[in-house]
Amino acid sequence: MSLTSLVTGCAGFIGSHLTEYLLAQGHRVIGIDCFTDYYSRALKRNNLLEILKHPQFHLLEEDICHVPWPTVLDGVDFLFHQAAQAGVRSSWGTSFHHYTYNNIEATQILLEAARNAPGLLRFIFASTSSIYGEAEAFPTPESVTPRPVSPYGITKLAAERLGQLYYHVYGVPFVALRYFSVYGPRQRPDMGFHKFIQAILAGRKIEVYGDGYQSRDFTYVADIVTANLQAAFTPNPVEGEVINIGGGSRVVLNDALDLMGQLTGCPIHRVHSHRQAGDALHTSADISKAKALLAYHPQYDLAHGLQAEITWLQETLSLVQP
């Protein structure tokens, strides 16, 4: 008997990779995506090209807040909640209501549905390192006090706290994975590596916020997918936990840009501008907990991941042109 998984945000960057992997593992997958206009619908549809051909995949093009959940969750074993209103910089100002709606309200509706779905084995929530803000320790363990420096981070932290509340009060089998700077093929057009590689390939100048010496714990998307599956299937009691998922090392942005230049064989023209509100200066994941509870060990280094993203962008240039 095959397992059934539900993936929210199935047409997105991480959600489409996760959906593909689940189908390859023999799962029946229900994918939900409302195709918001945050970035190109054509790009999201392209993410689903092969997935839509799979006989075990069913797409619901719906807003999470308006799905008939009792019917949809019937028979679902694993719920992977990847959908969110993303973007640190765009979470300021008049667009904030999109973040409260898509990150907090939608998650609460899903949790309410999950508490009435007794067959659900795990609810895996896509959280973010943005909840740490300017962290008080590097590498950063889950035990530090969250101090988000963006409205986006605030909404993801609120969703995390809701999930833990539903676990403690109603027994919803919720676990949050805090992703650190995910990159790879299908990365959103607003994300740094996508913008940098696209500019390099087009011979345009790269806008670098700050001096370029900020650092990130870059995590390849395939490692993120693996972590989700490990969180779903581990026999360890992970319900109610928050767990860092990082790439295993911290890399200075200037060094990452130099590597992009080497891999593309193209010159890089940098233009520096002011550091942006909401951007943490450094991120670094302490993944000790992920190793202990999930047996998680990142497998992909930056050179491998960047080459894969470069190749994907070269193949999809017609869809990602600004």
Backbone torsions as a table, in degrees:
resi	resn	phi	psi	omega
1	MET	NA	126.2	-177.3
2	SER	-79.7	154.0	177.5
3	LEU	-86.0	154.1	178.2
4	THR	-116.8	127.9	177.6
5	SER	-119.1	147.4	173.9
6	LEU	-117.0	129.2	-179.1
7	VAL	-120.3	116.4	172.4
8	THR	-85.1	148.2	-176.1
9	GLY	69.0	35.8	-172.1
10	CYS	-67.6	-19.5	-179.8
11	ALA	-92.3	-3.2	-176.7
12	GLY	-82.8	-175.5	-176.9
13	PHE	-55.1	-63.9	-176.8
14	ILE	-78.6	-41.4	-176.6
15	GLY	-58.6	-37.5	-179.3
16	SER	-70.4	-38.7	176.3
17	HIS	-63.7	-44.3	180.0
18	LEU	-62.9	-42.6	179.2
19	THR	-60.9	-45.5	178.5
20	GLU	-58.2	-44.2	-177.3
21	TYR	-66.5	-42.8	179.8
22	LEU	-61.2	-43.8	177.8
23	LEU	-61.6	-40.4	178.9
24	ALA	-64.4	-26.5	179.2
25	GLN	-87.3	3.0	175.8
26	GLY	93.5	7.7	177.9
27	HIS	-75.3	149.7	161.7
28	ARG	-84.3	132.5	-174.8
29	VAL	-125.0	127.8	169.5
30	ILE	-100.5	119.9	179.5
31	GLY	-106.9	134.6	178.2
32	ILE	-121.5	130.0	176.9
33	ASP	-156.4	135.7	179.4
34	CYS	-101.6	3.6	174.9
35	PHE	50.3	56.9	176.6
36	THR	-60.3	162.6	-177.6
37	ASP	-90.1	19.5	178.5
38	TYR	-58.9	-36.6	168.2
39	TYR	-148.0	178.3	-167.4
40	SER	-53.0	125.3	173.8
41	ARG	-62.6	-36.0	179.5
42	ALA	-61.3	-38.4	179.4
43	LEU	-66.3	-40.8	178.1
44	LYS	-65.9	-41.3	177.6
45	ARG	-62.5	-36.3	177.5
46	ASN	-63.9	-35.4	177.0
47	ASN	-60.8	-27.7	-175.1
48	LEU	-98.6	2.2	-172.1
49	LEU	-50.3	-52.5	-178.6
50	GLU	-79.1	-33.9	-178.3
51	ILE	-61.2	-41.6	-177.6
52	LEU	-64.0	-19.2	179.3
53	LYS	-82.8	-12.2	-173.6
54	HIS	-78.9	130.4	-177.1
55	PRO	-67.7	-17.4	-178.7
56	GLN	-94.8	7.0	-178.5
57	PHE	-109.2	136.3	175.8
58	HIS	-130.1	123.0	-178.5
59	LEU	-98.1	130.3	169.7
60	LEU	-112.1	111.9	178.4
61	GLU	-89.7	84.8	-171.7
62	GLU	-141.5	156.4	169.0
63	ASP	-78.5	128.4	-179.0
64	ILE	-51.1	-36.2	-176.3
65	CYS	-72.3	-8.4	-177.0
66	HIS	-125.1	16.8	178.9
67	VAL	-82.3	139.5	174.7
68	PRO	-75.7	79.4	-167.8
69	TRP	-59.4	-40.3	180.0
70	PRO	-55.0	-38.9	178.8
71	THR	-74.3	-45.2	-174.9
72	VAL	-67.3	-38.5	-177.2
73	LEU	-81.0	-9.5	179.5
74	ASP	-62.1	118.1	-179.9
75	GLY	88.6	-0.2	179.5
76	VAL	-81.7	131.0	-179.8
77	ASP	-91.7	-41.2	-175.8
78	PHE	-132.0	134.9	177.6
79	LEU	-116.1	118.4	178.7
80	PHE	-108.1	105.5	-175.3
81	HIS	-93.9	91.9	-178.7
82	GLN	-99.5	-17.2	-175.7
83	ALA	-68.4	141.3	177.8
84	ALA	-169.2	161.9	166.5
85	GLN	-87.7	108.8	-173.1
86	ALA	-92.6	171.2	174.2
87	GLY	104.4	110.4	179.5
88	VAL	-68.3	-50.4	-171.4
89	ARG	-70.1	-34.6	-177.4
90	SER	-81.8	-1.0	-179.5
91	SER	-80.6	-8.9	175.6
92	TRP	-79.9	155.8	169.2
93	GLY	82.4	-148.4	-168.8
94	THR	-73.1	-13.7	-179.0
95	SER	-86.7	2.3	-174.0
96	PHE	-59.7	-30.5	-178.0
97	HIS	-62.5	-27.1	175.6
98	HIS	-65.0	-34.3	-178.5
99	TYR	-73.8	-41.6	177.4
100	THR	-66.5	-38.1	-178.3
101	TYR	-70.0	-51.9	-173.1
102	ASN	-81.3	-25.2	-176.6
103	ASN	-101.3	-33.7	-178.0
104	ILE	-102.1	-57.5	-177.0
105	GLU	-61.7	-44.5	-179.0
106	ALA	-63.4	-39.6	179.3
107	THR	-66.5	-39.9	178.6
108	GLN	-63.8	-39.4	177.9
109	ILE	-64.4	-41.8	176.9
110	LEU	-63.3	-41.1	179.5
111	LEU	-65.4	-39.1	176.2
112	GLU	-61.4	-43.2	178.1
113	ALA	-64.7	-40.2	-177.6
114	ALA	-66.0	-32.7	-178.9
115	ARG	-71.2	-15.1	176.4
116	ASN	-107.0	20.6	178.7
117	ALA	-122.5	83.0	-172.7
118	PRO	-63.0	-20.1	-180.0
119	GLY	-82.8	-6.5	-177.0
120	LEU	-71.9	125.4	-176.5
121	LEU	-89.8	-38.1	178.7
122	ARG	-150.0	145.1	174.6
123	PHE	-119.8	104.2	-176.9
124	ILE	-100.3	121.0	-175.0
125	PHE	-106.4	131.8	177.7
126	ALA	-83.2	101.8	175.8
127	SER	-100.9	-164.6	-169.4
128	THR	-152.4	152.2	174.3
129	SER	-68.4	-12.8	178.7
130	SER	-62.6	-17.0	179.0
131	ILE	-70.8	-19.1	-179.7
132	TYR	-79.6	-31.8	-176.5
133	GLY	64.3	-134.8	175.2
134	GLU	-82.6	89.5	-171.9
135	ALA	-62.6	152.7	-177.3
136	GLU	-88.5	-4.2	-179.7
137	ALA	-152.9	146.4	176.6
138	PHE	-133.1	131.1	-9.9
139	PRO	-62.3	154.7	-170.3
140	THR	-93.5	119.0	175.2
141	PRO	-85.2	163.4	-179.3
142	GLU	-66.1	-16.6	-175.2
143	SER	-78.9	-11.9	-178.8
144	VAL	-71.4	157.1	179.4
145	THR	-72.4	123.0	177.5
146	PRO	-63.3	134.7	178.3
147	ARG	-139.0	70.6	-177.6
148	PRO	-58.4	144.5	178.5
149	VAL	-115.6	17.2	176.5
150	SER	-143.7	152.3	174.0
151	PRO	-57.8	-37.2	176.4
152	TYR	-56.3	-48.9	179.5
153	GLY	-59.9	-37.5	177.6
154	ILE	-60.8	-45.1	-177.3
155	THR	-68.8	-35.9	178.6
156	LYS	-70.6	-35.8	175.8
157	LEU	-65.2	-41.5	178.1
158	ALA	-60.7	-41.1	179.2
159	ALA	-65.3	-40.9	174.5
160	GLU	-56.2	-49.7	-177.9
161	ARG	-62.6	-38.3	175.4
162	LEU	-60.8	-44.2	179.7
163	GLY	-60.8	-43.0	178.3
164	GLN	-65.8	-36.8	177.6
165	LEU	-62.9	-45.3	179.4
166	TYR	-67.0	-29.0	174.6
167	TYR	-67.9	-49.3	-175.9
168	HIS	-68.8	-35.4	-176.5
169	VAL	-88.0	-41.7	-172.5
170	TYR	-116.8	-3.6	179.4
171	GLY	76.5	17.9	175.7
172	VAL	-61.4	127.1	-173.7
173	PRO	-76.9	63.7	-171.7
174	PHE	-89.4	135.6	170.9
175	VAL	-140.2	135.6	-178.3
176	ALA	-107.1	131.6	175.5
177	LEU	-107.5	119.2	-179.9
178	ARG	-90.5	101.9	-178.1
179	TYR	-75.9	141.6	175.8
180	PHE	-113.0	112.5	169.2
181	SER	40.9	71.4	-177.2
182	VAL	-78.8	139.9	179.2
183	TYR	-144.3	169.9	179.3
184	GLY	134.8	-176.4	178.6
185	PRO	-55.0	142.4	179.7
186	ARG	77.6	9.4	177.5
187	GLN	-57.7	143.3	-177.7
188	ARG	-60.2	149.2	-178.7
189	PRO	-64.5	-22.0	-179.9
190	ASP	-84.6	-6.0	-175.9
191	MET	-86.3	151.1	-169.5
192	GLY	-55.0	-54.5	-175.8
193	PHE	-61.9	-40.0	178.1
194	HIS	-59.0	-49.4	-178.9
195	LYS	-63.8	-41.9	-177.7
196	PHE	-65.0	-48.6	-177.1
197	ILE	-64.6	-42.2	179.5
198	GLN	-60.2	-42.9	179.0
199	ALA	-65.9	-42.3	179.4
200	ILE	-60.3	-47.0	-178.5
201	LEU	-64.3	-29.5	-178.9
202	ALA	-90.9	-3.8	-179.6
203	GLY	75.3	20.0	179.9
204	ARG	-93.6	165.1	176.7
205	LYS	-72.4	148.2	177.1
206	ILE	-101.0	128.1	175.4
207	GLU	-90.4	118.4	179.9
208	VAL	-109.9	122.0	178.8
209	TYR	-79.9	119.3	-176.7
210	GLY	87.4	-161.7	-174.7
211	ASP	-89.2	-2.1	179.8
212	GLY	86.3	-1.3	-179.8
213	TYR	-94.9	6.2	170.5
214	GLN	-66.5	155.8	-176.4
215	SER	-130.2	154.6	-178.5
216	ARG	-139.3	152.0	171.6
217	ASP	-93.4	87.5	-175.5
218	PHE	-75.3	132.6	-175.0
219	THR	-124.9	123.6	-178.0
220	TYR	-72.0	142.2	-171.9
221	VAL	-59.2	-33.2	179.3
222	ALA	-65.8	-32.6	175.4
223	ASP	-68.8	-35.3	176.5
224	ILE	-63.6	-43.7	178.2
225	VAL	-60.5	-45.9	178.8
226	THR	-58.9	-43.2	179.8
227	ALA	-61.1	-39.4	178.1
228	ASN	-62.4	-43.8	179.7
229	LEU	-67.3	-38.3	177.3
230	GLN	-65.1	-37.9	177.6
231	ALA	-66.3	-33.5	180.0
232	ALA	-72.5	-41.4	-169.1
233	PHE	-102.7	-8.8	-178.5
234	THR	-60.7	140.4	174.3
235	PRO	-79.2	-8.7	179.7
236	ASN	-69.8	149.4	179.4
237	PRO	-77.8	92.1	-177.1
238	VAL	-102.0	-2.6	-178.6
239	GLU	-59.0	135.1	-179.5
240	GLY	84.2	-2.1	-176.4
241	GLU	-91.1	155.3	165.5
242	VAL	-115.9	135.1	-170.9
243	ILE	-136.3	126.2	175.9
244	ASN	-69.5	137.7	172.5
245	ILE	-126.9	106.1	-178.4
246	GLY	-123.9	178.0	-176.6
247	GLY	-89.7	-7.2	175.0
248	GLY	102.1	-9.8	178.0
249	SER	-160.1	156.4	-179.8
250	ARG	-101.0	134.9	-175.8
251	VAL	-125.0	134.7	176.3
252	VAL	-73.1	137.3	-175.7
253	LEU	-56.6	-43.1	179.9
254	ASN	-58.6	-37.2	178.5
255	ASP	-67.7	-38.8	177.5
256	ALA	-63.9	-39.8	178.3
257	LEU	-65.2	-40.6	177.1
258	ASP	-60.2	-40.4	178.9
259	LEU	-65.4	-38.4	175.8
260	MET	-60.2	-41.2	177.9
261	GLY	-61.8	-43.0	178.8
262	GLN	-63.3	-43.8	-175.4
263	LEU	-72.6	-32.7	179.1
264	THR	-87.4	-21.6	-174.6
265	GLY	72.3	19.5	-176.8
266	CYS	-113.7	148.0	175.5
267	PRO	-70.2	152.3	179.5
268	ILE	-113.9	128.0	178.8
269	HIS	-114.0	105.8	-176.7
270	ARG	-92.4	141.8	169.3
271	VAL	-127.8	123.2	-176.8
272	HIS	-94.9	137.9	175.5
273	SER	-132.7	178.8	-174.6
274	HIS	-64.7	144.9	173.1
275	ARG	-58.7	141.5	-174.1
276	GLN	-91.2	146.1	176.3
277	ALA	-60.6	133.7	178.2
278	GLY	95.8	-10.8	179.4
279	ASP	-86.8	120.5	173.8
280	ALA	-71.5	148.7	-178.6
281	LEU	-73.1	-40.0	-178.8
282	HIS	-139.6	148.9	168.7
283	THR	-136.6	144.1	178.5
284	SER	-158.5	122.6	-174.8
285	ALA	-91.4	127.8	163.9
286	ASP	-83.0	110.9	-175.7
287	ILE	-103.2	21.6	179.3
288	SER	-58.1	-41.3	-178.3
289	LYS	-66.5	-41.9	178.0
290	ALA	-62.6	-38.5	177.5
291	LYS	-64.9	-42.8	-176.3
292	ALA	-71.7	-44.5	-174.3
293	LEU	-89.3	-32.7	-173.4
294	LEU	-112.4	-6.9	-171.5
295	ALA	57.6	36.5	-178.1
296	TYR	-83.6	129.4	175.3
297	HIS	-141.9	112.6	-178.6
298	PRO	-58.8	138.8	-173.1
299	GLN	-108.6	-13.7	-169.7
300	TYR	-116.6	129.1	177.3
301	ASP	-89.0	171.5	-173.1
302	LEU	-63.4	-38.7	-178.7
303	ALA	-62.4	-43.6	179.3
304	HIS	-62.8	-48.2	-176.6
305	GLY	-65.2	-41.8	179.2
306	LEU	-64.8	-39.7	179.2
307	GLN	-62.6	-39.3	178.3
308	ALA	-65.1	-40.2	179.6
309	GLU	-70.3	-38.4	177.1
310	ILE	-61.0	-46.7	180.0
311	THR	-60.6	-43.5	178.7
312	TRP	-62.1	-44.1	-179.5
313	LEU	-64.7	-38.5	177.4
314	GLN	-61.8	-33.5	-177.8
315	GLU	-81.3	-17.9	-174.5
316	THR	-121.8	21.9	-176.1
317	LEU	-54.7	-36.3	-177.9
318	SER	-65.0	-23.8	-179.5
319	LEU	-90.4	-21.2	-173.2
320	VAL	-110.0	4.6	179.8
321	GLN	-60.6	133.9	179.7
322	PRO	-67.9	NA	NA
